Amino acid sequence: MFLNNPFTDAFGLDIGDLSIKLLQLQRHTAFRKQPMFVVKNSRSVSLPPGYIVNGELQQPEMVRKKLLQLLGKDGQQKPIRSTWVISDLPEPKTFLKLIEIETPPTQITGDDAIFHARRHLPYDIEETYMDWCVVNAADTRARVAQVLIGAAPKIIADSYTYLLHSVGLTPIAMEIEAIAIARAMITANKAYDGEARAILDLGATRSSLMIYDHNSIQFSTTLNFSGELVNTALIQELKLDYEQVENLKIKNGLAYDDQYPGYLKAVTGLTEGLIGEIKTAINFYKEHFSNTNPVTHITMCGGISNMKNIDNFISRKLKISAHPGHPWKNLFNPKFTETDNLNSRSMASAIGLALRAAKPILD
């Protein structure tokens, strides 16, 4: 067993449609019951639209050049020395679900997991990379195994792995984005007895909802909502340019604008659609999963979660409390302020990846 992290200075790398974010943490344990993490490196680089579209590498060589820039290999900034990385696979191109197998948890094999996963996977198993873990492995009295399965098409996973190798990085793991986000947004070491949590990630180009219950993600789903969709609707409705509608969105959120009466109608229409999709996902969880707890809170992350009044709108419509979360909380570092949280909600995935990279034992 490793007492220290065998992957020296491993870091998290979140590759999105419009940006790549890098976060490297250091773990401090001296005189502490709870380890604390400090930020060693945090940097990002923007990607022009079209380089990555809906998680697919459309211009891999251009993305590669941006990644070299981020790593400091172009001489413009201090280079990242470590080659060890944990990166994510895009949520729209992955599958994550908790399934039940009528076999004691201690007796589950890889063949069992693959056999039962076939009925749930939206991909051909032969063209898929799949990983799994038994969530209730410690329950020796259980007669039914709860198995979390994660999968991604080989063509997607291979393209990201090749990208990392091409810039001299060695991936320790390629993690499904939803798992990384949950690691940052669900309070560590807290018991959620009798209640489930929803994590709502509202991003620039895509959004997703994750249900967390019984100490595990149960499933995740992509939502038809994003900052770019809001901007497109506003451009069409108000006949303004991109920069103007972006500034309006930041200024108003979900509030009426006297100068542009059509603003609120356009934004509310899309947000009502988001509400409908969240309702559908929560009802799906209630109806298709066993032993479910009620969703009592929606923790929000992603850049669009900072949009004014969107949390209140969601709370009122769903009658479930919703509020932007604190992505730095599981670093257990008192130096992080509410302003840090406000400015970093788009970093939830990078933070979750970096937390795993900084663990003394990687699993």
Secondary structure, DSSP 8 states (H G I E B T S, - for coil): --SS-SSTT-EEEEE-SSEEEEEEEEEE-TT-SS-EEEEEEEEEEE--TTSEETTEESSHHHHHHHHHHHTTTTSSS------EEEEEE-GGG-EEEEEEESS-GGG--HHHHHHHHTTT-SS-GGGEEEEEEETTTT-TT-SSEEEEEEEEEHHHHHHHHHHHHHTT-EEEEEEEHHHHHHHHHS-TT---TT-EEEEEEE-SS-EEEEEEETTEEEEEEEES--HHHHHHHHHHHH---HHHHHHHHHHHSSS--SS-THHHHHHHHHHHHHHHHHHHHHHHHHHHSSS---EEEEEEESGGGGSTTHHHHHHHHHTSEEEE--TTGGG--TT--HHHHHHTGGGHHHHHHHHHHTSSS--
